[in-house]
Amino acid sequence: MTSSFVPDQENDFIPTNILLTGGAGFIASHVAILLAKKYPHYNVVVYDKLDYCSCLTNLDEVARLKNFKFVKGDICSPDLVSYVMTEEKIDTVMHFAAQTHVDNSFGNSFNFTESNIMGTHVLLESAKNHKGMKRFIHVSTDEVYGEGESFETKAMEEEHVLEPTNPYAATKAGAEFLVKSYHRSFKLPCVITRGNNVYGPHQFPEKLIPKFTNQLLRGRKVTLHGDGSNTRNFLFVEDVARAFEVILHKAKPGQILNIGGENEMSNLDLAKKLISILGMTDKEEELISFVPDRKFNDLRYTINSSKLHELGWTEEMTWDEGLKTTVEWYKKHSKRFGNIEDALVAHPRIGVAPGSGLANTDL
């Protein structure tokens, strides 16, 4: 991972001790790797409870660096969170930890409320009471805006009203309001980000691109929800890590910043693209299956990222190269997450209590 960004030592924020929650997961592991390797004078403390979609192997590149430390812990544990902030003299929080998979939120929304709202509240309260806190960067999602109702819908800017349409998005919106309240009431120096769909190495295979890739690598059909016409805008994970590098140094407390790419594609076209990359175009029709849609499936999300561009960030990875890189990674590392069969069904419900009738079903 390379980054040409150079902080302005006089005008930019320069952290010392960073607490990075959820850092053994997908996006945050890339951010941890970038910061720990590029900035040896920053101490990076990853805090993660190692849920099903996290993996310590994601951090192998930095595990032995002197400026890196891993702490296993739950963000819903106030005593441990406060202890780590004090012991490590944390001045910066980058809060990535969350339950994120929309399908799971339809079956186990209490988990999402606990992790995404309660967990964020614990971190905010600990940060408020911790002396020397200089930045609290809260990682949200473009899903808090709700769906773009047509393909003519104007790209949503940061001031747009939040209208989440599923339990996952609603918990992320709720967490945002807590962050805003701590900024306004207690002057906690908070920044909020809202990002597009992210793809690339380290992503647990419940999400669209790794799921389709792993289904195809196992000789199975891809399972498209509805008619496959819903679109998503995808952004390569290393570009997202670079975005957070810029945000860490240049964003001002109180700012909200969209992180968006230029790769909007329907789920059906994405499936065809992956089939092509894997050299299976001659079997395209038989490799695509359509399954019942989600309870509600947003047509599209479209966000305006001009404020982030003004800070100096641009998307660098091309769509074709990013997809090829991702497919090659899963060819080599698909065993990293152990048994992923539950994630590859059409409608996974990972984490739902046994006996509820909702666990890992196709309905």
N, C-alpha and C positions, 0 to 999 in steps of 0.2 A: 504494500500500500504506500503510495507516494503522495505528498502534498506540498505544493509550492507556496502555500500561505506562510507569511512571516508576520508575527504580531508586532505592533508598534509599542515598544517598551514604555514610551512616555504617555501615550494616549489610550491604549487598550487596557482592558482588565487582565491582570496576570495572576492566576491562581497559584496557590502553594500546595494545599492538601485537598484532593478531590474525592468525595464519596460518590461512587457511581453505582446506583442501585440497579439490580437486574443485569449486572455486567457479564454473567455467564450465558445470557440469552443471545438473541440474534443481533439486533442493531447495536446494542450496548457493548457487546464483545469487540466489535470493530472499532467503536469509539475508544474503548479502553486500550486496545492495541495501538491505535494511532497516537494517542496522547502519551502512553508510557514509553513508546519507542522514540518518538520525535522530541519529547520534552523530558529528558532525564532529571531535570531540576523540579518537575512536578511529581508529587507523590500521589499515586492512583490507588485508591482503596475500593475494590469491588465488593459489594454487599449483595448476596443472592441466596435465596433459600433452596436453590437447585430443584425447582419444580420440573414437571415432565418435559417441558420444552427448553430447559436450560441444560448446559453441558460444560463441565470444567475443561474438557478438551478444547473448547472454543478459545481458551485463553493460554494454550500451550506456548504461543509465541512470546509471551511476556511473563510467564509464571516464575522464571528465575531472575528477573530483573530486580535490582535493589530498590527501585522506586515503585514496585508493585506489591500489593498485598491483597489476599482474598479472605473475606470473612463470610462464613455461612450463617445466615440469619434471615428472619422474616421481618418485613417492614412494618408488620402489625405488632411488633414487640417493642413497646416504648422504652423499657429499661435498656435493652440491648442497643437500640438505635442511639439513644442518648449517650450510653457508655462509649460506643465507637466514635461518635462525633467528638466527645471530649478527649478520649485517649489518643486519637489520631490528629487532634487539633484541626478539624475540618473547617475550611473556609468557603468551600464550594460544594453544592449538591447538584448532581445531574441525575434526575429521577426518571429512569426508564422502566423500572419494575412495574409490571401490570399483567393482568389476565387480558389477552388480546383477541382471541379467536371468536368471531361473531357466532359461528355455529354453536360453540360451547355455551355461549351466553343465552341461547334460547332454551338450553336444557338445565343450566346450573347458574342462574343469574345471581344467586346469593354470594357465590364465590367471587363474582366480579365486583359486587358492592363492597365486600370485605377488603379485597386486595386493592381495588382502584380508588375507592373513596376513603375507607378507613385507613388503609396503608398510607395514602397521601396525607391524610390528616395527622397521623402519627409523625411523619417526617416533618411536616410544617411546624407542628408544636415543638418538636425537638430542636428544629433549626431556630425557631423564635427564641427559645430559652438558652441557646448556645451562643456564647460570646465569640465575636469575630466572624460571624457568618456574612459573607460578602456577595454571594450569588446563590440563587436557588432556581435551577433550570428545570422546568416541568415539561415532560414530553407527552404531548397529547396527539390527536389524530384529526385528519380532515373529516372524519365521519361525524364529528360533533356538529357540523354545519347542516347535516341532513343531505338528502339527495339533490343532485342537479336534475330538475324535473323534465328537461328536454335537452337536445343536443345544441340548442341555441342559447341555453342558459349562460349568463355571464359568469366568468370565473369569479369565485367567491373571495372577497378580501377579508382581512382580519377583523373588520368591524361588523361583518355579517351576523345576523341573529343566529343563535345556536338552536337547531331543531333536530336533535338526534332521533333516529327512527328504530333503533334496536337496543336491547339491554346493555350491550357492550358500550356503544356510543354514549348512551345516557349516563353510565357510570363515569366515563371520561369527561363528559361535560360537567357532571357534579363535582369531580375532582378539580376541574378548572375554576369553578366558582369559589371553592375553598382557597385555592392559590391566590386568586384575586383578592379575596377578603383579607388574607394575611398580609398581602402587599399594602392594602389600603389602611387596615386597622393597626398593624404593627410595624409598618414600613419595612417588612422583609423584602430584600432586593430580588424580586422574582421576575423570571422571563418564561413565557409559554411558547411552545412550538406546536404546530399542527402539520403533520406530514402526510403525503400520499402513500399508497401501497409501496412497500419496499421489498426487494427480492435480492437473492445472491447467496453465497456460501454462509453456512452456519444456521440457516433457517429450518426450524422444525417442519416436517413434511405435511402438516395440517393445512398450510396455506397454499394458494392456488398453483403457483409455479412449481414449487418442489413436490406438491402432491401429484400434479399431472405428470411431472418428470418421473417420479418413482413408480406411478402406475404403469407408465409406458415401459420403463426399464424392467418391470416384472411381467411384461407381456399382457398387461390388462388394458381394458378400455378406460379412457378418461371419463369422468362422471361430471357432466355439465348440468348445472342447476337451471331449470326452466328451459328457455330456448337458446341460451348462450349469448343473448344479445346485450346483456348488461356489460358496461365497460368499466375499466379501472385504469388509472394512470400510474405507471410503474416507474420506480426510481432505484437504481443500483445501490446496494448498501454502502459501498465505499464512497460514493458521492454523498450519501447521507452522513457518513462519518465526517467527511470534510466540511459539510454544512454545520455540524455541531462544533467543529473546531473553530469555525468563523464566529458562530453564535456565542460560544464561550468567551471569546476575547473581545468581540465588538458589540454585542447586544447590550442595550441599556435596561436597567430595572424598570419594569412596567411594560416592556415591549411584548407584543405577540407577533410571531413570525411564521408564515406558511413555508413549508419545504415541499416544493412540487417539481415534477419532471415534465417531459414533453412526449411521453410514450403512452398515450391513451389507446387502448385496444379492447375489442370485445373479447369476452371469455372464449367464444367459439374460434375467433381468429387466432387467439393465443394458443389454443389447443392445436390448431393446424400448424402453427409455427413450430411448436415443440416436436410435433410428429415429423416435420420436415427436417429439423436439426438432427433428429435421431435416425434419419434415413428410412423412414417408414411411410413416405407419401403414397406409395402404391397400395397401402392398406388403410388409407385415411378414413374411408367411410366405415369400415368395420371396427376402427379403434375409437370412435366417438359414440358415446351413449348419452341420452338426455334423461335426467332424473327429476323428480318433483322439486320445485323451487323451495327456498327458505320461506318461513312465515311471511317475511317481508324482505325484499332484496332491492336495495337502492339501484336506480338506473345507472347513475354515474356520480363521480365526485370530480369537481373541477375547481382548482384554487389558483389564485394569483400570488406569485412569489416575488413580486418586484421589490418588496422591502428587503428581502434577503439578498437579492441580486445587488442592491445598492450597497450592501455591506461587503461585497466582493466575491460572493459565491456564484459559481456556474456549474451546471451539470457537465460532466466530462465523458462518462462512459456511454458509448453508443448502444442503442437497443439491441442490435444484432450481436455485438461483441459481448455485451453483458449476459444475454441469454446463453450464448455458447459457453462462456466461462462458468456460468451456473450449472448447466447440464454436465459439463466435464467434472465439476466438483462433486456432484452427486454420484457420478459413476464411480468415483474413488472413495467417497466418504459416506455412503448411504447407511452404513452400519454404525455410524457414530452414535445414533440415538437409540440403539437397541432395537427391540421389536416395535415397528411402526405400523403394524397391521390395523390397529384401531383408528389411526389417523387417515388411512387410505380408503375407508368406506365413504359412501356418498355424503352422509350427514353425520359426522362424528359427534359424540357427546362425551369427550374425554373429561374425567373428573366428576361426572354425575354419580350420585350414590347408587350402589347396586340395589336392585329391587324397585327402583323408581319407575322402571319401564321406559326410561329415556336413554340409557347408557348405550353408546356406540351402535346406534340404529341407523337404518337407511331411510327412516320415515320422519 
